[in-house]
Amino acid sequence: MIRTFTFAALAIIAVVMGHLGGPRDEHPHKHHGDGPSFLANVSAEGKQEFEKVFKNKQLTLAEGEVQIEALAAKYGVSDIYKEFQAKRTARLAEVKKNQTEVIHNLSDVSAQLKTIYQNKNQTAAEQEKAVEALRKEHRVEVDTIKFIRAQFGEHKRHAGRPHGGSIRPLVLPKESHVGPTVGQENVDKKEESA
């Protein structure tokens, strides 16, 4: 169960924060117009050669990288390609740093959401406003938690409320070892009385 939770968290973080693929993922369909920026001054024939490498799913990442470097040299864009790769590497390092921070924050943000959802001394509008205020501060974390909740079957919202009435916080199965969550006490009591 923890593996599923971790995978779901990492998947949404990757989607929300940016694509983490290898150099072959930098193909023309992900950029405006003519492909990655280092291909701006490459002939149409050259771009086709690069695209063949980008789309070749039989190549390992290392093989693809070597072929792209060779093509960059062939078409005189090695310096621009190296600059492109340096920027990409820096961007990926930033994504990994942000990813680590988001994962670190998930437990705290989940606890804050739990507190908001447990507060019965507020209207549904106030509850939504509190969740939105938390989301403004921790957008990725709140979106990640909502994504994870959806994976565990939380109903989709209609007119601001889920099917069946109140907004419920995530309840993980007891064996998840994540610790008790809202509603877990009731699950434990039902198991004891059974």
WOURNOR-V127077 format. One record per residue. N is the residue number from 1. SS is DSSP state (H for helix, E for strand, L for the rest). OMEGA is omega in degrees with one decimal (999 if undefined). BURIAL is # if it has 24 or more other C-alpha atoms within 12 Angstrom, else .. Layout:
n	ss	omega	burial
N	SS	OMEGA	BURIAL
N	SS	OMEGA	BURIAL
//
This chain:
n	ss	omega	burial
1	L	178.9	.
2	H	178.5	.
3	H	178.3	.
4	H	179.0	.
5	H	-178.9	#
6	H	179.1	.
7	H	180.0	.
8	H	179.7	#
9	H	-179.6	#
10	H	179.8	#
11	H	-178.6	#
12	H	177.9	#
13	H	179.2	#
14	H	179.7	#
15	H	-176.2	.
16	H	-171.7	.
17	H	178.8	#
18	L	-178.1	.
19	L	-176.2	.
20	L	-176.5	#
21	L	179.8	.
22	L	-175.0	.
23	H	179.4	#
24	H	179.0	#
25	H	-179.5	#
26	L	-179.4	#
27	L	-170.3	#
28	H	-176.2	#
29	H	179.9	.
30	H	-177.1	.
31	L	177.6	.
32	L	170.6	.
33	L	-163.9	.
34	L	176.3	.
35	L	-179.8	#
36	L	-175.0	#
37	H	-178.5	#
38	H	178.2	#
39	H	-174.3	#
40	L	-176.7	.
41	L	178.6	.
42	L	-179.7	#
43	L	178.5	.
44	H	178.3	.
45	H	178.6	.
46	H	178.7	#
47	H	177.7	#
48	H	177.7	.
49	H	177.4	#
50	H	-177.1	#
51	H	176.9	#
52	H	179.1	.
53	H	-179.5	#
54	H	-174.3	#
55	H	-177.3	.
56	L	-177.5	.
57	L	178.2	.
58	L	-179.9	.
59	L	169.5	.
60	L	177.9	.
61	H	179.8	.
62	H	178.7	.
63	H	178.4	.
64	H	179.5	#
65	H	179.4	#
66	H	-179.2	.
67	H	178.1	#
68	H	177.9	#
69	H	179.0	#
70	H	178.2	.
71	H	177.6	#
72	H	177.6	#
73	H	-179.1	.
74	H	-176.3	.
75	L	173.3	#
76	L	180.0	.
77	L	-177.9	#
78	H	-178.6	.
79	H	179.8	.
80	H	178.3	.
81	H	178.8	#
82	H	177.1	.
83	H	177.1	.
84	H	179.8	.
85	H	179.0	#
86	H	178.2	.
87	H	179.7	.
88	H	178.1	#
89	H	178.0	.
90	H	179.2	.
91	H	179.1	.
92	H	176.5	.
93	H	177.9	.
94	H	177.7	.
95	H	-179.9	#
96	H	177.4	.
97	H	178.9	.
98	H	178.7	.
99	H	178.8	#
100	H	179.3	.
101	H	179.7	.
102	H	179.6	#
103	H	177.8	#
104	H	-176.4	.
105	H	-172.2	.
106	H	-177.8	#
107	H	-179.8	#
108	H	180.0	.
109	H	176.7	#
110	H	177.6	#
111	H	178.2	#
112	H	176.2	#
113	H	178.3	#
114	H	179.2	#
115	H	179.2	.
116	H	-176.8	#
117	H	-179.9	#
118	H	-177.7	.
119	L	-179.1	.
120	L	179.8	.
121	L	178.2	.
122	L	176.3	.
123	L	176.8	.
124	H	178.8	.
125	H	178.1	.
126	H	178.3	.
127	H	178.3	#
128	H	179.0	.
129	H	179.0	.
130	H	178.2	#
131	H	179.9	#
132	H	177.2	.
133	H	176.8	.
134	H	179.4	#
135	H	178.5	.
136	H	-179.7	.
137	H	-175.3	.
138	L	-175.2	#
139	H	-175.4	.
140	H	-178.8	#
141	H	-179.6	#
142	H	178.5	#
143	H	178.3	#
144	H	179.4	#
145	H	177.6	#
146	H	177.6	#
147	H	-179.5	#
148	H	178.6	#
149	H	179.3	#
150	H	179.2	.
151	H	179.1	.
152	L	170.9	.
153	L	176.3	.
154	L	-177.7	.
155	L	175.0	.
156	L	-177.4	.
157	E	173.4	.
158	E	-179.7	.
159	L	175.5	.
160	L	-179.0	.
161	E	177.2	.
162	E	173.5	.
163	L	173.3	.
164	L	171.5	.
165	L	-167.7	.
166	L	176.2	.
167	L	-176.7	#
168	L	174.4	#
169	L	-179.6	#
170	L	173.4	#
171	L	178.1	#
172	L	175.5	#
173	L	-175.2	.
174	H	-175.6	.
175	H	-177.5	.
176	H	-180.0	.
177	L	178.3	.
178	L	-178.7	.
179	L	-177.7	.
180	L	176.6	.
181	L	-180.0	#
182	L	179.5	#
183	L	-178.0	.
184	H	179.2	.
185	H	179.7	.
186	H	177.5	.
187	H	179.5	.
188	H	-179.3	.
189	H	179.1	.
190	H	179.7	.
191	H	-179.5	.
192	H	-176.7	.
193	H	-177.8	.
194	L	999	.
//
